[in-house]
Amino acid sequence: MVEKIIWRKRALYRLEKLLPYLTEEFGEKVAETFLERLNTELELISEFPELGPKHPTKNQHLRVMHRLTSIIYKITSNQLIVLDIWDNRRKPK
């Protein structure tokens, strides 16, 4: 069980860009639903850290939150580190 969730700057940056976009394009209800879903997923990951498949060469996991959005995260002994909120339509670098 994870005791603390830490957000990396990149993940916060992407979230800060995504929320206004969702609100503007689809309405406040969609943005609120997205945040609720994100919180639910983070709670699940906190309880079951190995829930998302692990990258074969990096020490990180990927949890598909929605067909268009994934959470990239890393686990330490008692922390969940959110590395990125990934738009699945983007090509990985």
C-alpha distance (Angstrom), angle and dihedral (degrees) to the residues before:
residue distance angle dihedral
M1 . . .
V2 3.79 . .
E3 3.80 116.9 .
K4 3.80 100.1 -168.5
I5 3.82 137.2 30.2
I6 3.79 116.4 -148.8
W7 3.81 122.4 -168.8
R8 3.80 119.8 -149.5
K9 3.79 117.6 -140.4
R10 3.80 93.3 -109.4
A11 3.80 92.7 54.3
L12 3.81 91.8 48.7
Y13 3.80 91.1 46.8
R14 3.80 92.5 52.8
L15 3.81 91.5 46.1
E16 3.81 90.8 49.8
K17 3.82 89.4 52.9
L18 3.79 95.3 43.1
L19 3.81 99.8 51.3
P20 3.84 97.1 57.9
Y21 3.81 89.2 45.0
L22 3.81 91.9 52.9
T23 3.80 91.2 46.5
E24 3.80 94.0 48.5
E25 3.79 97.5 43.0
F26 3.80 102.1 34.6
G27 3.79 108.0 13.9
E28 3.76 138.2 -101.4
K29 3.81 93.7 -75.3
V30 3.82 91.3 61.3
A31 3.82 91.4 49.0
E32 3.82 90.5 49.4
T33 3.80 91.3 48.2
F34 3.81 89.5 50.2
L35 3.83 91.2 53.0
E36 3.80 91.6 47.6
R37 3.80 90.3 50.6
L38 3.80 91.1 47.5
N39 3.81 91.4 51.6
T40 3.81 90.8 47.7
E41 3.81 91.2 51.0
L42 3.81 92.0 48.3
E43 3.80 90.5 50.7
L44 3.82 89.8 50.9
I45 3.79 91.9 48.6
S46 3.81 89.7 47.6
E47 3.80 89.9 56.3
F48 3.80 96.0 39.0
P49 3.83 107.0 26.5
E50 3.80 94.5 177.7
L51 3.81 91.4 55.6
G52 3.79 94.4 108.9
P53 3.80 119.5 60.0
K54 3.78 115.0 -98.1
H55 3.80 120.4 -119.1
P56 3.83 109.2 -110.8
T57 3.82 95.6 -126.6
K58 3.83 105.7 17.6
N59 3.76 127.1 65.9
Q60 3.79 93.5 -119.8
H61 3.77 140.8 98.9
L62 3.78 133.8 -142.5
R63 3.80 123.8 -144.3
V64 3.78 117.2 -171.7
M65 3.77 104.2 -139.1
H66 3.80 97.0 175.7
R67 3.77 132.4 -6.9
L68 3.82 88.1 -94.1
T69 3.81 100.7 36.8
S70 3.80 136.4 53.3
I71 3.77 134.5 179.6
I72 3.79 116.4 -133.3
Y73 3.78 110.9 -159.4
K74 3.78 145.6 162.6
I75 3.79 129.4 -145.3
T76 3.79 127.0 -142.4
S77 3.79 125.5 178.2
N78 3.80 93.6 -73.2
Q79 3.81 105.9 -2.8
L80 3.77 137.3 83.8
I81 3.79 109.1 -152.5
V82 3.81 113.9 -161.4
L83 3.80 103.8 -148.5
D84 3.80 100.4 176.6
I85 3.77 146.4 -11.6
W86 3.79 100.0 -134.9
D87 3.80 127.3 -153.6
N88 3.81 102.0 -140.7
R89 3.79 91.4 -149.2
R90 3.82 89.8 67.3
K91 3.79 122.7 90.5
P92 3.80 113.8 -116.6
K93 3.81 116.0 -116.2
